[in-house]
Amino acid sequence: MPSTEKKLPQREEEVDESSEAEDGVALSEIDSEAEQDADLLIHHKIHKDNHAALNQALSSIALPIPTLPFHVHMSVTSLESITIDINDDLSREQAFNKQALEAALDGRRKLLAEGIPFTRPSDYFAEMIKDDEHMEKVYFLWQSRG
């Protein structure tokens, strides 16, 4: 039976090298001026793009959306691209609201076309977080104002 114990590094240098490989490259290894600031350790993370591995991982989890019925994935995207000023909060919020409404209507239409019920039944009962006494106070307050 093979051993399941992990092999521990024999030397302290091996531990330092493995932790540096995970964290990045120390600036002191790159820049000779870093020797002046011995207490300052700046690490630069090295990013590697492995497109082949990423594409393989994506293909293993990606759904074939065009071949699946809508109720399986329920993905809706806007067909219309919009251009807005990112600093104008009101126009950005209105554009987001418009896209969300169009997506909801499109999704509802697709679900109904597949025969999936979209609205809750008339006899549906959902418990409320607030108790009846609180809601009664709200109702009377609403009646007195209006």
Secondary structure, 3 states (H helix, E strand, C coil): CCCCCCCCCCCHHHHHHHHHHHHCEEHHHHCHHHHHCCCCCCEECCCCCCHHHHHHHHHHHCCCHHHCCHHHHCCCCCCCCCCCCCCCHHHHHHHHHHHHHHHHHHHHHHHHHCCCCCCCCCCCCCCCCCCHHHHHHHHHHHHHHC
